[in-house]
Structures are given as structure tokens and as C-alpha cells.
């Protein structure tokens, strides 16, 4: 079991943000913006999935899991609020979120199904966010030159995603979720996540008239495909999810703990369970 602290991030997201806030890099800005657009709906889906399965557990298991689930929900709800504030700036800049409507439509297919299916989808997405989080914490230079408030926001979010990366996975197993379904939903989630991420990033770049610039795709190659790029660095971790002996804790790097320890002036703990 994991003790999860809910933290209030000490940044002011009321002032406007630069259009190319990530160090003037059009691709990196569009990529991070696309990810942020997915978070408010996604975080609420994850919250509902854990609540749904927690409610089905017998009393002793419910009592054992309730504190960790409460901490997970507190962290995810805080992420949802912060990214909603950030996304409001993107909307004011004219960027259109096409990801959320697609995700919401797909989520309706899970209505009426065993609640463990939604939790399997959540565990799959949590593995994606944990891979991204650990990569970002290992390569904070990706955010060099970024607007300071937003650099703090992304690294804080990454640290907490890494911190609670085992919760959905462990609850799924505790609830008796099948390995076959876990792996199948990860394959489905991989396809949907990557397709939506690419579509939204391209849409953002097109809106900013940056899509066909050579510098844009040179940045994309560095960020995603370079020697330390996001995709290449995480291929092994992605494959491992399909193994029956996989557990998210095997990729623990200590970077999340280190960031939270070294940046205590960036947040205030508001609850621990």
C-alpha cells in the first residue's frame, strides 16, 4: 500500500501564458498542450474507475484500499483542476480540444460493463503517464526555457503520476481482474492514446501555422525519436506491460521522490492518507 499526499501547487495560472511557452519550441509546446487537453476528462475517468471498483470490494478489502484510493483521487482531482485552468488559456488562444469529445464517446462503450474493464483502461493509461513522467523527470532539459510556472506544473504533475503509478494496477489485481483483459486493454489503449495524441498535436500545430515548418519536425524527431527521445526510451517499459510478471514498481527511479523533496517551496501538502 502507498501513502499518497495531496498537494496544492503554488503557482498562479491566472495571468496569460505565451503562445509558444515551451522555450519557443513550437512542436514541444503543441505536444504538451495536446497532453494537457486530455487530462481533465481522463483524470475524472480514472477517479470514477477506482471508485467504481472500490465499491464492489468486500468490507475488509474496502477498508484496506480506501485510504490509498482517497489519496489517488485527491491527487488526480488536483491535476484535473490545474490543467483545466491551463487549458482555459489554450482555448482563449483559439486552440480546439478534439481529444476530449472522442474520449468521452469511447467511454460510453464501457457503460454497463464490469467495472474492472474501466479500471483496466485506467491502469493502462496510468502506465503511459508513468512512462512519460519518469522520462520527463529524467530529462528536465526538455523544459529548459519554458515559462517558469508551466515548467513547475509539468514536473510536479510528473512526480505525482510516478508516485501513484501502482495504485490502479494493484487495485485491479486485488479486485480479481484478469491478465488477459489487462493486456488486451493496454493494446487498445496504446492505439487510441497514440492516435489521439498525434491528431491533437497536429491540430494544434496547424492552428498556429507551424505544421509545415522544418524546425517543427526537427524538434519532433529530437523529442520523440532521438537517442533519449520519449518513444525510444520507453519501448522496453511499454513491452514489459504485456508480461505476466510485470509490476509498475519495477521502473522506480527515485526521481519523483527527489523532485518532491527538492521543490517543497512549490507546493503545500493538504492531506495524507
Secondary structure, 3 states (H helix, E strand, C coil): CCCCEEEEECCCCCCCCCCCCECCCHHHHHHHHHHHHHHHHHHHHHHHHHHHHHCCCCHHHHHHHHHHHHHHHHHHHHHHHHHHHHHHHHHHCCCCCCHHHHHHHHHHHHCCCCHHHHHHHHHHHHHHHHHHHHHHHHCHHHHCCECHHHHHHHHHHHHHHHHCCCHHHHHHHHCCCCHHHHHHHHHHHHHHHHHHHHHHHHHHHHHCCCCCCHHHHHHHHHHHHCCCCHHHHHHHHHHHCCCCCCCHHHHCCCHHHHHHHHCHHHEEEEEEC
